[in-house]
């Protein structure tokens, strides 16, 4: 019996998931409230598994985690830390849609880079921040690998691109014409079409709400949490 208990104990330890190591998330709890911190880094992994030596964020981990944050009585708000090169469009949009549809206070902070599909992820929170040195790459939809060379394929690309434009413009203050111009601009990227913008410019264009760092993002989130608690107590 004792040996069986020891085996069960060892098995349970092996099966325990470290949320920081495995999921890139943690819970911060203090007198101001309980904040769940989610990091989206590297490449957004979609339906295809990336090589083991690639830094990636797996959407099958993030999606149920967001559902847990929304339903948990132990979490008051969500802070999303972004440093991503982009990745799978549908996986990125799925995560962005979940964040934007959450009822709890949400704040995003772009650190380093919020490139490609990272732009919809950055604007999905109710309030967005960007570090002065952080960059965002805005470019048209593209696909790697074998594609069917027919007009329908390019129409499919246009429809996906339209989904991205609609999401970004609906969740930020950027004008549709300005965002489309940045997406299709030539001359800024050596072998591509699109634009690279930095912190201050992203705020001026209305894509991101405010320049700031970690303390600014947390301070804003705690204010939103206090406002939400005040509404519930009325």
N, C-alpha and C positions, 0 to 999 in steps of 0.2 A: 504493500500500500504506500509506504513512504517513497519507494522508488518511482511509483506511478505519479505521485504528487510532484516529485522533483522534475520528472520529465515534462509534466504539464506546465510547471512553472517556467522551465527553460523554453518550452515551445511558445508560451505566451509572450516572453521577453523578445523572442526572435520575430514574432508577428507584430509587435508594437511598432507603429510608424512614428518616426520623429517628424512632426509637422514642418519644422524649419528645413531639415535636410531633404525630406522627400517631397514636400508640397510647397516649400518656399513661403510658408505662412506662420503667423504666430498671433497670440492674443495678448494685448497690453491692457492691464487693469490697474486703475488708480482711482482717486477720489473724483475725478472728472467724468469717468465712465469707462466702459469696456470697448476697446477698439480692436477689430480684427485686421491684421496687416497682411495683404496679399502681394507677393512680388511676381511680376510678369517679366521674365528676362530671356535673353537669347532669342531663339526662333520659336514661333508658335507652331507646335506640332499638330498636324491634322490627322487624316485617315492613314497616312503612311508614317511608319516609325523612322525617325532620323537616326543616323549613326550614333553609337554610344559615346563617341568623343565630341559630340555637338552639345552645346548648352541649349536646353529647350524647355518650354513650358507646355505641358500636356493638357489638352482641353478636357479630357475625360477625368482629370483630377480637379480642375478648376470649377467645372460646371456644378458638380454635386456639392463642392465646398461653398459656392455662392448660395446655393439653395439652403444649406445649413445655416449660413450667416443670416439670411433673410428670416428664417423661422425660429432661430435660437433666441430665447429670452436672456441668454448670458452675453449677447453681443448688442452694443448700442449703435455702432457705426463701422464703416469699412474704409480703410485707407489702401489705395492701390499704388504700388511703387513700380514704375515702368522704366525698363532699359532694354528695349527689344529692337531687333533688326527687321521685324515683320514675320512673315511666314504664311501659313495656310489661310486663305481669305475666309472661307466658310467657318473654320474653327475660330478665327479671330472675331468675326462678326457675331458668332453665337455667344461668345463670352461678353462682347460689348453690349449685345442686346439684353443679356441677363443683368448686367450691372445697371444699365439705364432704366430697367423696369423694376429695380428694387425700391421698396418704400422707405428703407432706413437711410440715414445720412451717408453719403458716399463722397469721397474726395480722391482725386488722382494727382500724382506727382511724377512728372517726366524728368528722369535723371539720366544723363548721358545721351540717350536717344530714344525717340518714339517713332520709328520709321515705318513707312508702308502701312500695313494693317494696324500698326501701333497708334496711328492717328485716330481712328474710330475708338480704340480702347481708351485713349487719353481723354476724349471728349465725352465718354459714356457716363462718367461720374457727374453728380449734381454740381460739383465745383472742381475746376481743374487748375493745377499749378505747373510751372515749368522752371527748371533751374536756368539761370542766365546763359550758361555754357552748353545747355542741352540742344540737340538738333532734331529736326523732323524732316524726313524725306517724303515728298508727295509725288506720286507717279502713277501712270495708267496701269490698269490690270494687265498682267502678263502670266504666261504659264511655261514651265520648263518641261522638256521631254517631248514625246510624240503627241501630235495633235492632228485632227482630221482637217485637211486643208479645203474646207468648203465655207461658203458665205455664212452658214448657220453658226459656225464656230465663232466668227467675229461678232455676230449678233449676240451670242451668248456672253462674250467678253463685255460688250456694251451694256448689257443688262446688269451684270455683276457690278460694273463700274458705276452705273446709275444708283444701285443700292448703296454703295459706299458714299456717293455724293449726297444722297438723301439723308443718310444717317448722320453724317458729319454736320451738315447744315441744320438739321433738326435738333441736334444736341449741342450746338455751339452758336456763336454770334457771327460766324463768317458768312459773307455773301456767296451765293451759289456761283456767280460769275467769277469772283476772285479765286475761289477754290478750284474751279474748273480750269482757269487760266494757269494756276500754279501746277496743276496736274499735267497739262499738255504743253507746258513751256519747253522750248528747245534752247540749247546753248549753255545751260548751267551744269549739266552732267556730261562728262566726257564721252560716254558711249551709251547714252540713254536719253529718255525724254522725261522731264519733270523738274522739280525744284527742291532745294535744301534750304530750310529756314531755321533760324535760331530763336532762342528764348524771347527776346524783346519783340522781334518781328512776328512771332506766333501770337503774341498778345495783341499787338497792333492790328493784326488781320482779324482778330476775334475768334481764332481757333481755340486758343487757351485763355482762360479767364484772368490769370494773374501770374506775375513773376514771383518766385519764392522758393524756399527750401523746406526742410523737414519740419522745423518749428512752425512755419507759416501754415503748412498743410494740416498739421495736427491741431494748431490753434483754431483754424477755421472749422475743422471737423468737430472739435469739442463745443464750439459755439452752436453748430447745427444740432448737436445732440441735446444741448440745454434747451434750445428752442422746441425740439420735438418732445422732450419731457414736459415742458411747460404746457404744450398743447394737450397732452394726454391727461394732465392734472386739472384741466379746466372743467 
